[in-house]
Amino acid sequence: MARFSIGTALGDAFGLIGRRPLSVFVWGLLVLLPSAATVLVMLPMLGELVAAGESGAEPHFGQMLQFQGVNGLANIVQLLIMAVVYTAVMRAIVRPRETGFFSLRIGMDELRVAVVGIAVGIGAYAAVIVLLMLGAAIGYAVWQLDSPGNWMAIAALVLVLILGIWLMMARISLIAPASVLFRDFAFVQGWRLGRGQTWHLFGMMLVLAVIIIIVEMIVVIAGMAAFGLSAAFTDPKNIEAWLDPTNWGDPTPWLMANWAWCAVGGVVLSFIYGMIMTLGIAPFASACRQLAESSAPPPVAEPVTEETHTAEPAHAPEL
């Protein structure tokens, strides 16, 4: 049975980050921009809703509707951009020669990844609901036994459910990159490539989770240190005023006054987010490519026949 190398998959991901740091930054920036814009637009709305609630007045229906509308539109834009960026990361691994404009496109590859993502997401969500209902039923039955060890049994059941969800996600993780590799809605091809690879993919998911957690911990610690350093030179009253939602208004004046720090923070955050996103996507695209290459049939040499064999011309006798 064909196997893929977890080391090669991780090496391809880190190699992509090292070779194309600007692309990684652009990918992270594109995904973060809608979120940042949404926060800036919704902060004044949220501040008005909180102020209305604290004053005892009922929030205006128009305000709530506007808040929900902006949030829904932002989510749709975010999903569309994620489909484009995720496809770019996969394309950079399975078709590395297509490097133009940071591997970004808007075409059939992106449509396939979006459709596959929606279909897989709906299917996975339904499967998770079924597993949770089954687990709840079994857990209730175990609890009714009134056994001293029922807590341990329920804890073991929860672990089994979590493991089952992770294994399910590992089993279907090659469908999206296979759609980019084969330029098709590769539900069947991706499923076949993942056959017999579930535990191997699950192991890679665990390794990636550990790496991403370590990176996020470093980022959080650095962010807390930076916040503490900035707070040391900031009036505490200003921090308390900023933390009060009722004071949230138009953030434009603050952004204009601190544009340099915002720009530096945006660049750093975009690259870090792009790196984490690349580490979460590229290894599966590499695994898909490795499995597709190892499972491809070797080229068959054409047999030599009388028609294709050219006899050497006879030499004329020397005089």
N, C-alpha and C positions, 0 to 999 in steps of 0.2 A: 504494500500500500504506500502511495506517495505521502511524504511528510514535508512540512515546511519547517524552517529553522526560526525559532523565536529570536535567537541572537541576530540573524540576518534581518528579520523584520524590525527589531529595535534599532539596529544599525542603520537601516534605510531611513527610519524616522529621524534619528539624530543627524544623519548625513544630510538629509533634506534641510533641516534647520541650519546646519553649518554652511551648506552651499548657497542657500537662498534666504538669508536673513531678512532681506527687504520684502520678499514675498510673504514670509511669515508675519512680518509687521503689518502688511497691507491686509492679509486675511483677518488678523485679529482686529484691526481698525474697522473693517467693514462690518464685522459682527457686533462690535461694541457701539458703533455710531447710533444705530436705532435706539439702543437702550439708553444711551446718554441723552439723546434728543427727547426721548419719552420722559425721562426723569425731569429734565428742564421744563417741559411743557406741563407736566402733571403736578409738580411741586406747588405752584400757586393754587391749583384746584384742590389738592389734598389739604393744604393749609386752610382754605375756606371751609371745607367740610368739617375739619377738626374744630375750627373756631365755632362753627354753627352748633356742633354737638356739645361743646363745653358751655356754650351760652344757654343751652336748653332749647334752642330753636330747632325746628325740623329742617334738615337740609333741603334745599330747593330741588325739585324733581329734575329740572333742566340741568342743574349742576351735576347730579349723579349720572344722568344720561350722557352728558358730555364726557365725564370721567371714564365711564365704561366704554364709550365709543373710541376715545383716544387710545385706551388700553388695548381694545380689540384690534384696531388698525395697526398699532405698533407690533402686536404679536404676529399678525399676518406678514407684515414687512420683514420682521425678524426671521420668520420661517423661510421666506423666499430667499433672503440673503444667505441664510445658512445652507440652503440647497446649493446655491451657486458656489459658495466658499468650500463646502465639503467636497463637491465635485472637483474643484480645482486642486485640493490636496490629493485626492485619489488619482487624478490625471497626472499630477507631478510624479507619482510613483509608478503607475502602470504604463504611462506614455511620457517618459521623462524628456523626450525631444521637443514636446510641445510646451515651450517655456514662454511664449509671447504673452505679454501683458499679465504677468504673474500667474499664468495658467488659467486665467479667468475667462469664461465664455458664458454666453446665454444661448443655449441651443438644445438639441435633443438629449445630450448627456445630462444636462441639468433637469430637464423634464422627467427623464427616466429615474434619476435619483430622487426627485420630489415624489413621484408616484410610488416608487418602491418604499420610500420612507413613510408615506402616509399608510400604505397597505400593511407594511410590517408593524408600524406603530399601532394600528387598529387591531391587528391580529394578536400582537403581544399584549395589548391592554386587555383584550377579551380573555386571553389565556391566563393572565395574572388574576383577573376577577374570578375565574373558575377555580384556580388554585387556592385563592384566599377563602372562597366559600367552602371548598372541600376541607381546607385546613381548619376553618372555624367549626365545621361540623364535627370533625375528628377531635378537635380540642375540647368541644363541649361534651362529647361522649366520654373522653378521658377524664374530664373534670367531674362528671357525674359518678365515676367509680369511687370517688372519695378516698383515694389511695394516698399514703404519705409521700410517694414519689411522683405525684401528678404534676408538680411544678417542673420537675426535671423532664418528664415526658413532653409537656407542652413546650418547654424550651428547645428540646430536641426537634419537635415538630416545626417550630419556627425556623430553626437552622436548616432543616430539610427543605422547607418552602423557599427560603432565600437561595439555597443552593440550586433548587430547581429553576428558579427564575434566571439566575446567572447562566446556568447551562443552556437554557432556552435562548437567551440573548447571544451566547457564544455560537450556538448552532446556526443562527440566521445572520450572523455578522458579516458573512461574505457575499450576501446577495447584492448590496449596494455597490461595493467595489467591482463585483463581477459585471454589473450593468454598465459600468464605465469601461471595463476591459473588453467586453464582447460587443459593446455598442448595441445593447438590446435590453429588454425588460427581463433580466437574467434571474428570474425566480428559480427556474429549474436548474440552470447552470450553477448558480451560487449554492443551492441546496446540495447538489451533487459534489461540488468541491469541498463542502464542509462535512461530507460523510466520512465518519471515522476520525474526524479531527476535533470533536467537541471538547474533549478533555484537554487537548493541546491548546485549543483556542481559549479555553477557560483559564489555563495556566498563564497564558500571555495576558489575559485580562487582569489577573491578580497582580502580575508584575507591573503592568501599566498603572494599576490603581495605587500601588505602593509608591511608584515614581512620581505620579501626579500629586499624591498627598504630601510627599516630601517637598516638592516644588511649592505647593500652596502654603505649607507651613512656613517656608522661608519667606514667601511673599507677605504673609500675614505678620510675621515677626518684624520684617523690614517696614511694613506699613505702620504698625503700632509704634515702632521706634521713631519713624518720621512724624507721625501725629503727635507723639509726646514731645519731640523736639520743637515742633511748631507751636504746640500749646504752651511751652515754656516761655515763648516770646509773644504770646497773645494774651490779651486781657481776658480773664476768666468770665467776665460779664458778657463779652462778645460770644464766647463759646456757649454759655447758657442761653443766650438769646437765639443763637443759630439752632440749638437743639430743640427749641420750642416750636412745634409745627404751626402755631398760630402766627408766628413771625415770618413764615415762608412766603415770600412774594416773588417778584420778578428777579431771577438770579443774574440777569444780564449785567447790572452795574458791578456786582462782585466779580464776575468773570472778566470784565474789562479791566478791573483794577488788579487782578491777579492772573493775567493772561499768560505770563511767562511760566509760572508754576503749573498752571493748568496744561500748557502745551507739553512741558517736560513729563508731567504725570501721565498725560494721555499717550505719549510715545512709549513710555516704559510699560504702562498697563496693556497697551495694544500688542506689544511684542510678547509679553508674558502670556497673555491670553491666546495669541496665535501659536505660541510654542506649545502650550497645554493642549490646544485643539489639534495641532499637528501630531502630537504624541498619542492622542486618542484615536486618530483616524488612519494615519499613514501605516502603522504596523499591520492592520487588517488588509489594506490594499496590497502591501508587500506579500502577505501570506497568500492572498488570492492569486497574485502573479506567480509566485513560486509554485503553487499547486497546479495552476494552469499549464505552466511550462513543463513540470514533471509528468503530468498526465497526458500531454500531447503525444500522439503516436510518432515514432521516429520516421524520417523520410525513407521511402522505399526506393532502392536503386533499380533503375530500369534494366531488365536483362538484355544482354547483348545477343542480337539475332543476326541472321545472315544479311538482312536488309540494312542493318545499321553498321555491320562490320565492313570495313574497307580494306580490301587486300592490297598489299604492297605491290606496285607494278613490277613486272619482271624486268630484269636488266637485260639490255641487248648484249649479245656476245661481243666481246672485244675482238677487234681485228688485229 
